[in-house]
C-alpha cells in the first residue's frame, strides 16, 4: 500500500508559511537603520584631541609624611624639683634659651662642700711639700734615715694628688649646678609641657620628658618609591636634576623646590619600597610635622614626545590602538606602541604623528571607515578639525 501524499493545505505547510515572514521581519529589524533613500551609516558623534609633540617631565608620584629635621625630647640630667618654667607651650626658641630652672640649693650646697674640701686638701699639700723639702736638707746632712725621708716625699705626692681630686670634685659640682638650668639644645618650636613647677624630675627619665622641640625650618618630607625607580633617582641625583614637589589636596597647599637629600641604604624586602627624604626651607612653617602630602619627584624629561589623552588609547587582545580621524572625517583604527603613561596623558612611541586627530570619546560606536561627527564635551557639533584657521566657522544646524 503506497503512502498517501500530504495535501498542499496540510497544517505543517500552513505553519511554515506563517513562520518564514516573521523571521524575515525580525532579521530586518536587527540591521542598523539608515536614512531614507541612503544605504550609508549615519555619522557617529565623538570627541577628539590633537596629537601633540612636547617635552614631558618624568615624574614619580608617591605619598609622604612631613618630618622634623631634628626632634629633641628635653630631659633633666640631674634629679631635682622644677622651680620655674621660662617658656610657653608652642613658643619658638633658639638654641641655648633657658627653658626650666630647678631648685639650685642642693647643688649650691654640694659645690660649697667640694670647695671646702679643696681648700683643706691644698693646705695639707702645702704642709706636706714643706716637710718634704725640710727633710731633703736633713737627708743630705745624713741626719735622718732614708726611710723617714721617703715617707715625707710620699706624703707630699699623695696630698698633691688629693688636691687634684678635690679640684675635679669642684668642677663636677659646678657642672651639676649648671644642669639645674635646662636650656634648649636646638632651635625650633616647643610642644606640650608635660612637667610643671613643683614636679620632681629624674635624671634622663624616658617616661616623662619635660617638653619636645621640633625644628620646623628647614624641614623634611619622607616618602617611599618602588625599587624599580631607584636607577632613575640615582641618575637624577648624579646629574643634580632631581626636584621634589609636595602638595596637599584638601587645603591646596603646594611647595616646590624640594632638594632630595637622603636615599635609604636598603630596600624594604617586605614591600619592595625604598625610603627617601626631601628637604624644604619652610620659612613660613606651612609644612607641619606628621602631615601627609602628595609627593612628585621629577627625575628627568622626555624631549619631543608624542602625547595624547589617555582616554584615546584602547587596549585589546592585539595591543594598544587609537582611532584616527582623517581629513574626510572617516576614522582609521591604528595600532600604537605606548612609551609610558603620565597621569591623564599617554606618551606614544609610534603609530601616530604630531597634528593628527584622535578620538577620545565614542570609540564603542565606531568601526574602521565609519564617519565621525566631532562634538564638544557638551554634545554640540563643531566644524572639522582640518579647516583653516582663517576660515569662517559655522555650526551645523
Secondary structure, DSSP 8 states (H G I E B T S, - for coil): -------TT-HHHHHHHHHHHHHHHHHHHHS----TT--S---EEEEEEE-EEEEEEEEEEEEEEEEES-EEEE--SS-EEEEEE---TT-EE-TT-EEEEE--HHHHHHHHHHHHHHHHHHHHHHHHHHHHHHHHHHHHTT-S-HHHHHHHHHHHHHHHHHHHHHHHHHHHHHHHHHTTEEE-SSSEEE----S-TT-EE-TT-SS--SEEEE--SSEEEEEEEEGGGHHHHHHHHHTT--EEEEEETTTTEEEEEEEEEEE-SS--TTT-EEEEEEEE--TT--S-TT-EEEEEEEEEEEEEEEEEEGGG-EEETTEEEEEEE-TTSBEEEEE-EEEEEETTEEEEEES--TT-EEEEE-GGG--TT-BEEEB-TTS-B---TTS-TTS------
